[in-house]
Amino acid sequence: MLADAVRIAHWAAGTPGPGTAAPLAAHALERAATALELSPAQVRAGWDRARLAGLIELHGDTARPGWRLRAWDRDDSAVLRGWVALFDAWSLVHAAPADIEAGAVAEAVEAVPQVLSLLQLSAGPVTVPALLDLLGQRVAELQEERCEVPLGPGRTAPAPAETAARAGTAESAAGPARSADLNALLLDWALEGLAAVGALTLGKGHATLTPLGNWAVWVKLEQICVAAQSPAGNIEQSAADMLLGCARLTPGPARAEYRAWLAARTVGSAVAELLTVARGEDALLRGLAFEALRVVGAPAEPEVRAVLAEPSLRPYALLWLAEYEGNDPDDAQDVLSREEATWLWVDTAAAVADHGETGLLVRHLDSAVQGTVPALLDEVRAVGHPRTVQVLVALAAAHPDPALAKAVRRAAFQVHTGGA
């Protein structure tokens, strides 16, 4: 289904200055057809599918590989996600008849999920008349939901409207027949569009979901169910508010909340919002944002890799990538340099100081890679974290050992005054 799209995406991503605007420029179309030994029609169709499936991304006149293309040969989930994106865009792959008004087309698109549900529940061929009946019912429901509020008790319609209604009885009687014909045209278009993306097969007077189509319906149902299972009720919140709502949840419920929040958004916008929060001043939200990104998985990999150049995010990104690439979480710390590990220690201590208990801040000393408090203080002073002074002051106030607390306060003073 996407073989030509993958070939064209690789060609576009690897061709300097291909002039690959949308739609594909004529000279680029010719070059691709020659290079890939495809007809211009095949190139045009494959190009459109590559864009719809997220295999390529357009930046001005330049085509860049999307994450799905980079992961195509090693990650089956990337392939399936690419096909689901194509499935979602079936009405663009197979354009609606030009003589049908846009409102009727939109109603049909909105009614198609019910058609797919019937096909999925039937687990076999479903006759076109049965599908047409369901489509007509759903369209009628949508029209009723959108109609104006009916007149209340004791109110009457204006006489001219009543007169016009009587005069138009004959014309109204013909309406149902035209609506049935229109619904039949729309159903044919929808079934052909879904067949064009491989979601179903068409027989004589019936339609059947393919294994891919059946799986896609399950995916959509699962997304709806996941979104509905938001234990803390943060699904409509911003990323920052959602993460704060998860701060005191145990790992299992927190991951369920992350999944629910992510299911209600596109992957790209969710990842961008989480990384924006991670760049903020709240260290707790920074750590939680990367926990949520672990739930995202492969689609977040390019964006996470891109933030390696940002000092405040680099330690978190390195750990995320290490775990994503299969390293044991207990060994993931080995990917950090001594300076990066110290930065992360200070950042985590800042989160604890802002949101945790004093006893937890004292216990956090044991997680330092330095092994001794004097060595830790030396390296903390040198690492340049903006929250160093606040962390050391909070640690000194919390630690029960007066001598150690005094040393920590001295270190905080030296950082504050710029001393050695």
Secondary structure, 3 states (H helix, E strand, C coil): CCHHHHHHHHHHHHCCCCCCCCCCCHHHHHHHHHHHCCCHHHHHHHHHHHHHCCCEEEECCEEEECHHHHHCCCCHHHHHHHHHHHHHCHHHHCCCCCCCCHHHHHHHHHHHHHHHHHHHHHCCCEEHHHHHHHHHHHHHHHHHHHCCCCCCCCCCCCHHHHHHHHHCHHHHHHHHHHHHHHHHHHHHHHHHHHHHCCCEEEECCEEEECHHHHHHHHHHHHHHHHHHCCCCCCCCCCHHHHHHHHCCCCHHHHHHHHHHHHHCCCHHHHHHHHHHHHCCCCHHHHHHHHHHHHHHCHHHHHHHHHHHHCCCCHHHHHHHHHHHCCCCCCCHHHHCCHHHHHHHHHHHHHHHHHHCCHHHHHHHHHHCCCCCHHHHHHHHHHHCCCCHHHHHHHHHHHCCCHHHHHHHHHHHHHHHHCCC
